[in-house]
């Protein structure tokens, strides 16, 4: 979705200035959420949560997507690129020197290498892409893996679109979650609505997050349209992993 340039009417800052909206954004910065989950996390009534989510959606900070596991559910997702752009533009409005100061410095890792596991149903596209992007972005700074609840094989179109981005998936295989669930993981990120419903139980110290991403393998149409769906998924995974990397590269 294309948004109009920030127009300095301060609507963006007004959205952030409300305590509950800030709390909602903070929760969505960690994971895609359904309304009921946000109600529980904030201890506020559903009608109030829905009202403020609508404000954030209309302001272009939050996007919604119907769950592929249960069509009655809707996941809300924080549009971090949009938020970053507004943040930079508002800084530039105050002083040009602020335009490029945020988010450009890579921070050293604190402590041990983070261990990150991505899960989806078939471990054929979405989780494979996320694993590959994070591995490419962090190298030896992180331990990364992916798996699925019903593993199949890496999708040929996933291999193709990742090759377009300089990443080779041709030697990767789909793994069952049982192969990796017993290992210690700092973060487990489900990238499929279906597997979130059957995700194994991990230790309490494991940080769980969800990315509600459409399955490109479910796309129909011409070969070009199906390829476009895989490219769009790869682009979304790359964006999300970019922000995850900054989250993992913290000091202290």
TALIN-V244189 format. One record per residue. PHI is phi in degrees with one decimal (none if undefined). PSI is psi in whole degrees, 0 to 359 (* if undefined). D_FIRST is the distance of its C-alpha to the first C-alpha in whole Angstrom. Layout:
phi psi d_first
PHI PSI D_FIRST
PHI PSI D_FIRST
This chain:
phi psi d_first
none 132 0
-90.7 138 4
-114.4 151 7
-70.5 152 10
-58.7 149 13
-60.0 130 15
-108.4 13 18
63.8 24 20
-89.1 5 21
68.9 10 21
-61.7 323 19
-59.6 312 17
-68.5 327 21
-63.8 322 22
-62.3 319 20
-73.6 338 21
-75.7 347 25
-85.1 131 25
-57.8 314 27
-69.3 319 25
-63.0 322 22
-62.8 317 23
-61.7 320 24
-64.2 316 21
-63.6 321 19
-63.1 320 22
-68.0 318 23
-71.9 341 19
-68.5 338 19
-95.3 331 22
-167.9 148 21
-66.1 141 18
-136.1 154 20
-93.1 162 21
-56.8 315 22
-58.9 324 26
-68.5 321 26
-68.1 326 24
-60.4 313 27
-64.8 315 30
-68.0 328 29
-101.3 349 29
56.7 40 31
-122.3 155 30
-67.0 153 30
-61.8 320 27
-63.8 327 26
-71.5 318 26
-61.4 314 24
-62.0 320 21
-61.7 313 22
-74.6 330 21
-63.1 321 18
-63.5 321 16
-61.8 316 17
-68.9 323 15
-66.3 314 12
-65.2 333 12
-83.6 0 13
79.8 12 9
-93.5 337 12
-128.5 139 12
-116.3 155 10
-123.1 151 12
-148.0 133 13
-70.6 138 16
-64.5 137 19
-81.9 349 20
-89.0 320 24
-141.1 107 24
-61.3 348 22
-80.0 342 23
-92.7 150 22
-127.0 131 18
-96.0 140 17
-107.2 139 15
-131.9 131 14
-75.0 125 14
-83.8 85 11
-63.9 320 13
-59.3 320 12
-63.7 315 10
-63.7 319 14
-62.1 316 16
-61.4 317 14
-65.0 321 15
-62.2 314 18
-66.1 319 19
-66.8 322 19
-68.4 324 21
-64.6 317 23
-61.5 326 23
-64.0 331 24
-82.5 317 27
-161.2 132 28
-57.3 332 27
-65.9 341 29
-82.1 353 26
-60.7 319 23
-116.6 19 24
-86.9 338 26
-92.9 133 24
78.3 9 23
-101.3 352 25
-103.0 124 28
-78.2 128 29
-96.8 147 31
-69.9 151 34
-70.3 142 34
-99.6 126 36
74.9 211 39
-74.0 163 38
-64.4 132 36
-67.5 145 33
-112.2 119 33
-124.6 130 29
-119.8 127 29
-104.3 136 26
-126.6 137 27
-144.6 182 25
-67.2 304 27
-100.4 353 28
50.5 42 28
-113.7 340 27
-144.8 288 23
-59.4 307 21
-69.0 328 24
-64.4 318 25
-63.1 313 22
-61.1 315 22
-58.4 313 26
-65.4 318 26
-64.3 316 23
-68.8 322 25
-61.9 317 28
-67.1 324 27
-75.3 327 26
-112.8 343 29
56.4 234 32
-79.9 1 35
-79.1 350 33
-145.5 155 32
-106.3 121 33
-130.6 141 31
-150.3 170 31
-145.7 159 29
-162.3 175 30
-143.3 162 30
-81.4 335 32
-135.7 69 32
-63.3 145 32
-126.0 254 32
-145.1 158 32
-65.6 128 29
-67.4 135 27
-56.5 324 28
-72.5 331 24
-66.3 318 23
-60.7 318 26
-65.4 311 25
-71.5 330 22
-72.3 326 23
-62.6 325 26
-60.9 335 23
-101.3 12 22
81.3 18 26
-120.7 128 27
-96.5 116 29
-106.3 7 29
-64.5 337 32
-102.3 7 35
-83.8 152 33
-127.0 153 34
-78.9 137 32
-122.3 149 34
-80.1 146 35
-58.9 332 34
-61.8 336 38
-70.4 337 38
-125.2 347 37
-63.1 330 36
-78.6 347 40
-75.3 156 39
-75.0 128 38
-126.9 135 34
-78.1 322 33
-136.5 136 29
-121.6 122 28
-118.5 115 25
-85.8 131 24
-114.7 19 21
-144.3 130 22
-63.2 325 22
-65.6 314 25
-71.5 337 27
-61.6 328 26
-73.9 340 28
-123.6 19 31
-61.3 135 31
-59.7 161 34
-82.8 127 36
-110.0 161 36
-55.3 154 38
-60.3 331 37
-76.3 349 36
-74.5 130 33
-84.0 120 30
-102.5 137 28
-142.2 160 24
-131.9 134 22
-115.3 113 18
-84.3 96 17
-119.6 132 16
-64.5 146 16
-79.4 114 19
-67.1 336 18
-67.6 342 22
-85.7 355 21
-67.6 143 19
-117.5 176 21
113.0 203 21
-73.4 168 23
-58.4 320 23
-65.4 322 21
-68.6 321 18
-66.7 319 19
-62.8 320 19
-61.4 324 16
-64.1 319 15
-68.0 322 17
-65.4 320 16
-64.2 321 12
-66.3 318 15
-60.8 319 17
-63.3 318 14
-65.5 317 13
-61.9 319 16
-62.2 317 17
-61.7 313 15
-65.0 319 16
-66.2 325 20
-58.3 316 19
-73.9 326 19
-62.2 318 22
-55.9 313 24
-63.2 327 24
-67.8 321 25
-75.0 328 28
-86.3 80 29
-122.1 159 31
-107.2 142 34
103.2 * 37
